[in-house]
């Protein structure tokens, strides 16, 4: 059942409300556009589904959540981007960038502001808070698990996230909904749209996992495309710790020859980008024809210069990244960066949950990918 059909079934469902934090307004506006379009001329038609809200701060840095409309009996969807470091607030006269901690606290403030009046609360947190600290080594915190348990205690019914660093963190909240979505179809659609001449077959195309942690997502790509799979593993120096982890000594390749092939490397995020570039240079030395990197979260914490050089040197042909977290204007202006829009995907999920419809097909888009490859999909 498509989204427009869902909105025009004639059945009565709870009023939908979308509460968008300041850092997610760009994505929230696109989602609202899809929802209002689908609901137009139907019983649930509205100018906007966004509920007015804010998180003002005092000069001391203390904050509060404010919801300016009634939300009694509503099906509320909270959207936030914990990675938007471009958001600022003033504390004792100094401007401070919002950290993931600040964004998560604002989410909890807004949930508090509903005063328990909402019928159902779903948190859409594409970049899962604390997800990089997902397991314990020695005496360490378990940030992500603790955050999810906090949300469960506050009455949240479901958390929707994208490409969680380790989805097994949901074991911390076995009685609460946890949907880990993958933008696989959206990535392939963007790839074909930007490179219509690309040949997605075993003779010309190959998927490479950048490390053992990324095997599952690359196995999915290789399976649905019917192409071969290779991988790198990170050889580390376990005698030293730098920046909280054992430094990588080398990336070792396991797999068949990549000579003359287009190589597709999928991972959850690019942080500094050092590992991705090491792998790209390694593959180029092995005579790969074209190299594309695909990540859900394009962070580039160390800037863009090294990727500019790799592109100019013909090592990297393109980087695909979603709009699920903040991207700088500099990144969006790069010729080698292609944005993958996931707003329609999230809108489908919201519409389905609000109307108590199954989202199984949305979580596994195999049929849509098959139609796309056969030339019948939505390009």
C-alpha positions in Angstrom: 0.0 0.0 0.0 1.5 3.4 -1.0 1.5 6.4 1.2 -1.3 8.3 -0.5 -3.6 5.2 -0.2 -2.7 5.0 3.5 -3.8 8.6 4.0 -7.1 8.1 2.1 -8.4 4.8 3.6 -11.2 6.6 5.3 -10.4 4.9 8.6 -9.9 7.0 11.7 -6.4 7.2 13.1 -4.8 9.4 15.7 -3.8 12.9 14.7 -0.2 12.9 13.5 2.2 15.4 14.9 5.8 16.0 13.9 8.1 17.7 16.5 11.3 18.8 14.9 14.3 20.0 16.9 16.2 23.0 15.7 19.1 21.0 14.4 16.9 18.8 12.1 14.7 21.6 10.5 16.0 21.1 7.0 15.2 17.4 7.0 12.0 18.0 8.9 10.7 20.5 6.4 11.2 17.9 3.5 9.4 15.2 5.5 6.5 17.6 6.2 6.3 18.4 2.5 5.9 14.7 1.6 3.3 14.1 4.4 1.2 17.2 3.5 1.3 16.2 -0.2 0.1 12.7 0.4 -2.6 13.8 2.8 -3.9 16.5 0.5 -7.6 16.4 -0.4 -8.2 13.6 2.1 -9.7 13.5 5.6 -6.3 14.2 7.2 -5.4 17.2 5.0 -3.4 19.9 6.8 -1.1 22.8 5.9 1.6 21.3 8.1 2.1 18.4 10.4 4.9 20.1 12.3 3.9 21.0 15.9 5.4 24.3 17.1 8.1 23.8 19.7 11.3 25.3 20.9 14.2 24.7 23.4 15.2 28.2 24.6 18.1 28.6 27.0 18.9 30.9 29.9 22.1 33.0 29.9 23.5 30.4 32.3 23.2 27.7 29.7 20.2 26.0 31.3 17.5 25.1 28.9 13.8 24.0 28.7 11.5 22.4 26.2 8.4 24.3 25.1 5.5 22.9 23.0 3.2 25.7 21.8 0.2 23.6 20.8 -2.0 20.9 22.3 -0.7 17.4 21.7 -3.4 15.5 23.7 -4.1 12.2 22.1 -1.7 12.8 19.2 0.7 10.3 17.6 3.9 12.2 18.0 7.1 11.8 16.0 10.2 13.5 17.4 12.9 14.2 14.8 16.4 15.2 15.9 20.0 15.3 14.5 22.5 14.7 17.3 25.3 15.3 14.9 24.5 18.9 14.0 27.4 20.7 15.5 26.5 23.9 13.6 23.8 24.7 16.1 25.0 27.3 18.7 23.8 28.7 22.0 25.1 31.3 24.4 26.4 30.6 27.8 27.8 33.4 30.0 28.2 35.5 26.9 30.2 32.9 25.0 28.9 31.1 21.9 29.0 27.3 22.3 28.4 24.6 19.6 25.8 22.0 20.5 27.2 18.6 21.2 25.4 15.3 20.8 24.7 15.5 24.6 23.0 18.9 24.2 20.8 17.6 21.4 19.8 14.5 23.4 18.9 16.6 26.4 16.7 18.9 24.2 14.9 15.7 23.0 14.2 14.7 26.6 13.0 18.2 27.4 10.5 18.2 24.6 9.3 14.7 25.6 8.8 16.0 29.1 6.8 19.0 27.7 4.2 16.6 26.4 3.3 15.9 30.0 2.3 12.3 29.1 -0.7 13.5 27.0 0.4 12.0 23.6 -1.2 8.7 22.5 2.1 7.3 21.2 5.7 8.7 21.0 8.1 7.7 18.3 11.7 9.1 18.3 13.3 9.3 14.8 17.0 9.6 15.6 18.9 8.8 12.3 22.3 9.1 13.9 21.8 7.1 17.1 23.1 9.0 20.2 26.2 7.4 21.8 26.2 4.6 19.2 30.0 4.6 18.8 30.2 3.7 22.5 28.1 0.6 22.1 30.1 -2.0 24.0 32.2 -2.1 27.1 36.0 -2.7 27.2 37.2 -2.7 30.8 35.7 0.1 33.0 33.8 2.2 30.4 30.3 3.7 30.1 27.6 2.3 27.9 26.2 5.5 26.6 23.9 4.2 23.9 22.3 1.5 25.9 21.8 3.9 28.9 20.2 6.5 26.6 17.8 4.0 25.1 16.7 2.9 28.6 16.1 6.6 29.5 13.8 7.0 26.5 11.9 3.8 27.5 11.5 5.1 31.0 10.1 8.4 29.6 7.3 6.5 27.7 8.8 6.4 24.2 7.2 3.6 22.3 9.6 3.2 19.4 13.0 4.4 18.2 13.7 4.7 14.5 17.3 5.0 13.5 19.5 4.5 10.4 22.5 2.3 10.0 23.2 1.9 13.7 26.9 1.3 14.4 25.9 -1.9 16.2 22.1 -2.7 16.1 22.6 -5.2 18.9 22.4 -2.3 21.3 18.6 -2.8 21.1 19.1 -5.7 23.5 19.2 -3.1 26.2 15.5 -2.3 25.5 13.8 -5.6 24.6 10.3 -4.3 25.4 10.5 -1.1 23.3 10.4 -0.9 19.5 13.7 -0.4 17.7 13.8 -0.1 13.9 17.2 0.1 12.3 16.7 1.3 8.7 19.2 1.1 5.9 19.2 3.6 3.0 20.3 0.9 0.5 17.6 1.6 -2.1 18.1 5.3 -1.9 21.9 4.9 -2.4 21.5 2.7 -5.5 18.9 5.1 -6.9 21.3 8.0 -6.5 24.2 6.0 -8.0 22.3 5.1 -11.1 20.9 8.6 -11.5 24.4 10.2 -11.3 26.1 7.5 -13.3 23.6 6.1 -15.8 26.4 4.3 -17.7 27.5 2.2 -14.7 27.4 -1.5 -15.2 26.1 -3.3 -12.0 27.2 -6.8 -12.9 29.8 -9.3 -11.7 32.1 -8.6 -14.6 32.3 -4.9 -14.0 31.3 -4.1 -10.4 32.4 -5.3 -7.0 31.6 -4.5 -3.4 34.4 -4.1 -0.8 33.9 -4.1 3.0 36.3 -1.6 4.6 36.5 -3.7 7.7 34.9 -6.7 9.4 32.3 -4.5 11.1 31.0 -3.4 7.7 30.6 -6.9 6.2 26.8 -7.1 6.7 25.9 -4.0 4.7 28.3 -4.9 1.9 27.1 -8.4 1.8 23.6 -7.1 1.3 24.7 -4.9 -1.6 26.6 -7.7 -3.2 23.7 -10.1 -2.8 21.0 -7.9 -4.3 23.3 -6.9 -7.1 24.7 -10.3 -7.7 28.3 -9.2 -7.7 31.4 -10.4 -5.8 32.5 -9.3 -2.4 35.9 -8.5 -0.9 37.0 -7.1 2.4 39.8 -5.4 4.3 40.8 -6.1 7.8 42.6 -3.7 10.1 45.9 -4.8 11.5 46.4 -2.9 14.7 49.3 -2.2 17.1 47.9 -3.6 20.4 51.0 -2.4 22.3 49.9 1.3 22.1 46.7 3.3 22.6 46.3 6.6 20.7 43.1 8.7 21.0 41.5 5.9 23.0 42.1 3.1 20.6 44.9 0.9 19.2 46.4 2.5 16.1 45.9 0.8 12.7 49.2 -0.4 11.2 47.8 -1.5 7.8 44.7 -2.5 5.9 45.0 -6.0 4.5 42.9 -7.1 1.5 41.1 -10.4 1.2 39.3 -11.1 -2.1 39.6 -11.6 -5.8 41.3 -9.1 -8.2 39.7 -5.7 -8.6 41.7 -4.9 -11.7 39.5 -3.0 -14.3 36.4 -3.0 -12.1 34.3 -0.4 -10.5 34.6 -0.8 -6.7 31.9 0.2 -4.3 32.9 0.6 -0.6 30.0 1.0 1.9 30.3 2.0 5.5 28.2 3.6 8.2 30.3 6.8 8.5 33.3 8.7 7.5 34.8 10.4 10.5 38.3 11.6 9.7 38.3 9.6 6.5 41.8 8.2 6.9 40.8 4.6 6.7 38.6 5.1 3.7 41.4 6.9 1.8 44.0 4.2 2.8 41.7 1.6 1.3 41.1 3.7 -1.8 44.8 4.2 -2.5 45.4 0.4 -1.9 42.6 -0.5 -4.4 44.0 2.0 -6.9 47.4 0.3 -6.6 45.6 -2.9 -7.4 44.3 -1.2 -10.7 40.7 -0.7 -9.8 39.0 1.3 -12.6 36.7 3.5 -10.5 36.2 3.8 -6.7 33.0 5.0 -5.0 32.6 5.3 -1.3 29.2 5.3 0.3 28.5 6.2 3.9 25.3 7.0 5.7 26.9 9.8 7.7 29.5 12.0 6.0 31.1 13.7 8.9 34.6 14.6 7.7 35.9 15.7 11.1 39.3 16.5 9.7 38.1 18.6 6.8 37.9 17.9 3.0 41.5 18.6 1.7 42.6 15.0 1.6 39.5 13.9 -0.3 40.0 16.9 -2.7 43.5 15.6 -3.4 42.3 12.0 -3.8 39.7 13.2 -6.3 42.1 15.4 -8.2 44.6 12.5 -8.4 41.9 10.2 -9.8 41.9 7.9 -6.7 38.3 8.6 -5.5 35.6 9.0 -8.2 32.7 9.9 -5.8 31.4 9.8 -2.3 27.8 9.2 -1.5 26.4 10.5 1.8 22.8 10.9 3.1 21.1 14.1 4.4 20.4 12.3 7.7 22.9 14.5 9.5 24.4 18.0 9.1 26.6 18.6 6.0 28.6 21.7 5.6 28.1 24.0 2.6 31.7 23.2 1.6 30.9 19.5 1.4 27.8 20.0 -0.6 29.7 22.2 -3.1 32.3 19.4 -3.8 32.1 17.8 -7.2 32.9 14.4 -5.8 30.1 14.4 -3.2 26.6 13.2 -4.0 23.8 13.6 -1.6 21.3 10.8 -0.9 17.9 12.2 0.1 16.2 10.0 2.7 13.3 12.4 3.5 10.8 10.4 1.4 11.9 7.1 3.1 11.3 8.6 6.6 8.0 10.0 5.5 6.8 6.5 4.4 7.9 5.1 7.8 6.0 7.8 9.7 2.8 7.4 7.6 2.9 3.6 8.1 3.4 3.8 11.8 0.7 6.4 12.3 -1.7 4.2 10.4 -0.7 1.0 12.1 0.6 -0.5 8.8 3.5 -2.9 8.5 6.9 -1.4 7.7 8.6 -4.7 6.9 8.8 -3.9 3.2 10.3 -0.6 4.1 13.0 -2.2 6.2 13.9 -4.7 3.5 13.6 -3.0 0.1 14.7 -6.0 -2.0 11.7 -5.8 -4.3 12.2 -2.1 -5.0 15.8 -2.7 -5.7 15.0 -5.5 -8.1 12.5 -3.2 -9.9 15.1 -0.4 -10.0 17.7 -2.6 -11.6 15.2 -3.9 -14.1 14.5 -0.3 -15.1 11.1 -0.1 -13.6 12.0 1.8 -10.4 11.6 5.4 -9.5 14.7 7.2 -10.6 
